[in-house]
Amino acid sequence: MSENNLREESNINSLCVESEDGVQRREIAETMQSQAPSDLSTGARTPTEHAAVVAEHYNTLQEKGLEERSKSRIFYLRNFNNWIKSMLINEYLRKAGEGHFHGQPLRVLDMGCGKGGDLLKWRRGSITHLICADLAETSVEQCQTRYNDLKGRSRHERAFAPVFSAEFITADCTKVRLREKYKDVTLQLDLVSCQFVFHYSFESLPQAECMLRNASETLRPGGFFIGTIPDACEIVSRAKKAGGRSFGNNLYRVEFEHDPCTRRMPLFGAKYGFHLEGVVDCPEFLVHFPTLERLAEKFGLELVFKKSFKDYYLQFKEEGRSLLGKMQALETYPPFHDSPLLSKDPDDYEHVQQYMQRSTGHRKVGTLSRAEWEAASLYLVFAFRKRKVSWNAEGKPEYPPEPVKSATPKTS
């Protein structure tokens, strides 16, 4: 799709479920805090063996070629999610590198690296070292193969600097201390990225704490922890609106073990099943974000921002317009003669038809189908920053609150 043909509709807001007001969101939060311990260090559930299920899920996913992927019903949804990741990674690689002098190392941990889908992003971000960690052994092997291929091709690319060095770790990041597996245990990281996997850690309190320790322990002060997770408030809200244990459309479905309308969910272990067309079902866990914030503070991580995919898209669509086209993150409507629409449901494109009727001069626009947008808008992005650390008399780390800057006094 060329940039000239790429004009995403400005009223994409209409595709998204309306945001809850403050009262409703408090009710949803209360739904997830029934009998919650006042001290998060107590009352944890014992971890179950969902890790094996998750590993099997990702190990059995088949690698598909571009031609086959382009025929998938979720082709544009995947690309849109990938665009979100690209914008987030680019933004925080830039922030992490601010203040670095020329040639200073830029080191990254990709926690939940999968098969290496973000390797090119790290390459283009000019990092110097990457640690890839994932639960699924097959995925890590494929990630390492991709890296070796990338490194081999780079020998013939004069325009780029040498490919970053890398190390690969097969481990459950929710149960294993990653630092002990690093080649250099004294290494300090500038950025930790955790894309579409952090929510698995909320199976239990110990797992969530382990994941956050892995994110924070070797992150330098001023470094960033970024990620993408399902939006628990949005998921519970839609479940309540649907009035049952499940909701979704012709593309995705979410199903809870218990009806969230009649039973309050715990802070940890709030399990649901997520099915996406063409993808094997996999159990997931709600991440109660206020709890995540509180736990993150324990590990010296302060929240910089969180936004829904909808709001993040609206904020960065102009800046990322060219990349939207290059990554084929939006579907062309009306389609070209040799490219039929991926969705066979005409209602999936009613919003863009109405937009084009109201607009003038738009022969073709870029869009997501309604079903895809409803799936994409279930997610949010976040970024935490590592605070400065000090050490107490017992040799344990402490993270004093950042000083509040006083207002500049007015002069008469």
N, C-alpha and C positions, 0 to 999 in steps of 0.2 A: 504494500500500500504506500503510495507516494505521499509526501508531506502535504502536497497541494490538495490531495483528495481526502486528507485526514482532517475532519472538522467535527470533533465530538460535540454532542448536543449539550447546550448550556443548562438545560433543565434536568440533568441526570438525577438531581435531588428527588424528583418525583418517583424514581424507581425504588428509592430506599424507604424502608420502614421508618415512620416518624420517630424521632428521638423521644424518649420518655422524659416527662418533667421531673423536677427534683423529688416530689413526693413519691411518684411511681418508682423511681430508681432506688429510693430508700427502702421501699417495700420489697423490691427484688433483693437488695442487699440483706435485709432482715431474713428473707427466705433462706439465704445461705449461711446465716449465723446462729441458727437455733442451737442452743446449748453449747455455743462456742466457748472454749476455755478462755479465761481472762488473760492467761499467760500462754502465748503461742508455743512455748517450749514444752507444754504439757498437753495431754489429751490427744496425742497423735494416733492415727490408725496404723496398724501393722501393715507394711507393704505387701501386696500380693504379687503373683507372678504374671502380671500383665506385660512385663518387659519381654517375656518370651513371645507373647502374641504380637507385640509391636515389631520385634525383630523379624519374626516370620513374615509379617505383613510386608515390610520393606524389602526383605530378601527375595520375596517371590514376585515383586513387581518386575515386569519384563521391560527391557530396554527397547524402545521403538524408534524407528527411523523417522525423519522429518516428514516424508510423504504420508506415512501412516498416522503420525500425530496430527497432521493438518486436517485429517478427516474426522478426528475425534470431536464428539459433541462438546467437550470442555477445552478445545484448542485455544480459544480466545480468553477463556477464564484463566487458564494456566499462564498464558502470556501476560495478562493483566496483573495477576499476582506477582509474576516475575518482574514486571515494570515497577510495581510498588517496592519490591526488594531492592531493585537497582537504584531507585531514587534515594531510598533510605541509606543504603550502603555508601553511595557516592557522597551524600550529605555528611555522614559521620566520619568517613575516611578523611574528608576535607577538614572537618573540625578537629579530628584527632591529630592531624598533621600541622595544625596551626602552631606556630612557635618553634617548629622543628627547623634546624638549620639544614642546608643542602647536604644530602648524603646521609642524614641521620636515619637509622633504621625505623621502619614502620611495621610493627608485628601484630598479627591477628590470630585469634582463636575462632574457628568455625565449629561451634558446638551443635552437633546434629547435622553434620555436613552432607549426609546422604551420599548420592553418587557423584557429587562434585558439581552440582548445577550452578554454583556461584564462582567457580574457578576463574572464569573469564572476567567476572566483576573484580576479583582480587588482582588479576593481571592488569586490567585497565586502571585500577586504582594505585598502581605502582608501589605495592607493598613489598617488603623485603623478606618476610618470613611468615609462613602460614602453618598453623597446627590444625589438622582436621581430625575431629573425634566423632564417632557415631557408634550406636549400639549394634547395628546390623553389619556383620562381617563381610557379607557379599557386597554391600554398598560401599564399604571402605575400600575393598579391593578394586571396585570399578572406579572409585574416586582417584585412587592412586594410578590406575591405568590412564585415566583422562589427564592427570597431571603429567605423567611421563610423555604422553602424546603432545601435550601443550609445550612441554620443554623441548621436545624434539623439533617441533615446527618452528620454535622461536630462533633456532640457529640460523634460519634462512630469512628472518625478519630483521632488517637493519633499522627499521623505524622505532622499534621498541627496545627498552633496556632489557638486560638479562632477566629471565623468569625467576621469581622469588624461590627461595629454598622452602622445603616443606617436610613435615613429618606427619605420620598417620597413626591414629590410635583407635583400636576397637575396644570400646568400653561403654558401660551404662553410665552416662553422665549424671544420673540421678542417684547412683549408689557408689561410684568409684571416685576417689580423689585424683583428678587428672594430673595435677602437678607432679605426683610421684612417677608418672609415666613420661614426662617431658624429657627430651635429651639433655636440656639444661634447666635444672630445677630453679635456678636463680633468674630465669628469664622474666622480663617485664613486658606486658602486652599493652598496646595502645587502643585496641578495639576487640570486643568479644561480640560475635554475631550468633544469634540463635533463632533460626527462621522456621516457623510452623512446627516446632517440637517442644517448646518449653512447657506447654500445658500437660504433657505426660508426667511431669514431675509432681503435679498436684494430686497424684494418687495418695500421697501421705505427706505429713509434715517433714519427716526425716529426708525424704526424697527431694522435696522442694528446697530444703536448707542445703542439701548437698549440691544441687544444681546451682544455687546462688553462690555458694562458696567457690565452686569451679569458675563461675563467671567473674568473681571479684578478687580471688586470692592473688593472682599474678597480674591483675590490671593495675597499671600505674595510676597514681592520683591525677585526676583530670582526664583519664581515659574513659571510654564509653562502652556500655553494654546495651545493645540494640536487639530488637526482635519483633516477631509477629505472632499473635496468638488469637484464638477465638475470643470474641467479646461475650463474656458470661452474662452480662446484663441484657444484651440483645438476644441471646439464645433463650434465656428464661422468659423474657418479655414475649417473644414469639410463641413459645410453648404455652404461655398463659392465654394469649390471644386465640390460639388454636383450640384451647380447652381440652387438652389431653396429653398423653405421654409423647406424642410425636407431631412433627410438622415438617413441611418442605414443599417441593414442587416436582416437576418432571425431571429435574436434574440432580437434586440432592435431597437427603432426608436425615433428620435428627430424631433419635428415639431414646428416651430416658428409661431407666429400669423402673422408676416410680414416677407417678404423676406429680410434677412440680406444683400443680395447682392445689393439691391436697396434702402434700408431704414436704416439709422443709428439708433442704439439702445441707449436708455438712460442708465445712470450709474445705476439707480435703476428702478425696474419694468420691466426689460427686460425678459419677460415671454416666456417660451417654454413648450411644452408638452413632457414628457418622458414616453415611453412605453417599458417595459421589459416583455418578455414572462412569463406568469403565474402571473403577478403583475398588479394590477389595475392602470390605468393611473393617474398621479398626476402632477399638474402644478408646475414648478420649475422656478428659477430665476438665471440669469447669475451673477457671482461674478467677477467684474472687479478687479483684484488683486491689482494693484497700488492704487485703491481707498480704498480697505480693509487695505492696509498698512498705508495709511494716516490717516484713521479713528482710527486704532489701536494705532497709536502714541498718539492720543488725550487722550487715556485711559491708557497710560503708558506701552504699549505693543510694544516691538521691535521684528522685524522678525529675527528668528534664521535660518530658512531654509524653502524652499518649493521645492518639487520634484514631478515629474509625477509618477504615479504608475509604469510606465515602468522603470524609473531611480531608483526608490526606490527598486524595485525587484532586479535589477541588482546589486545594492549596497549590499543588505542584503541576497541574495539567498544562499550564502555559509554559513553564520552564522545561517540562519534560515532553513537550509536543512532538519534537523530532524523534525522540526515543520511543514514544508511543507507536509511531509509524514504523520505525526500524524493527521493533520487537513484535509487530503485528498484534498489538495488545487490544485493538478494537476491530470489530468486523465492519467491512464496508457495506453501506446501505444506501440505495439499492445495490445489489451485488453486480459484479461484472457478468457478462453473458455466460462465461465458462466457469463461474464460481457460484453454485447455489448456496443459499443460506443454510447454516448448520442446523438451525432449529426448524422443524417441520410445523411447529405450532405458530400460526399467523398472529396470535395474541402476544407472542413474545416480542413482536416488533411494532405493536400498536403505539408505543410511546414515541418512537422515532418517526412514524408516519405523521403523528400529530405535530411533532416539532417541525417537520419539513413543510407542513401545510401552513404553519404560522410564520415560517422564515421565508426570506427571498434570496435567491442567488445560490442556494445550496443544492447542487445537483447530486452530490454524494456526501455522506457524513460517516464518521466512525462511531460505533456504538457497541454496547454489550446487549445481548438479549435480556429480557426481563428476568428469565430464570437464572441466567448467569449472574446478573447484578444482585439478585436476592441472595445468592450463595456468597459472592464476594463481600457483601456488606455485613457478613457475620463476623468479620475479623477487624482487628485493630493493630496499630503499630505502637511501639514504645521505645524510649531511650532513657537510660539511667547514666549518671556520671559518678565516677569514683571520687569520694572525698579524701582529703589528706588524712593520713593515719599517724597516730602517736601510740606509744607503748606504755602500759601501766607497770607498777612495781612487780607484778606477777609475770611480766613478759607477754601479756595478751594485748592484741590490738584494740585501740579505742578510736572512735571517729567523732571528734568534737564537732558541734554544729558550726556551719559556716557563719562568720560574722555578718551582721546586718549592716549594710551601708547606710549611714545617716544622710538625711536629705541636705542638700546644699542650702545654707541659710540665704534668705533673700536680702539684697542690699537696697537701701532706699536711695 
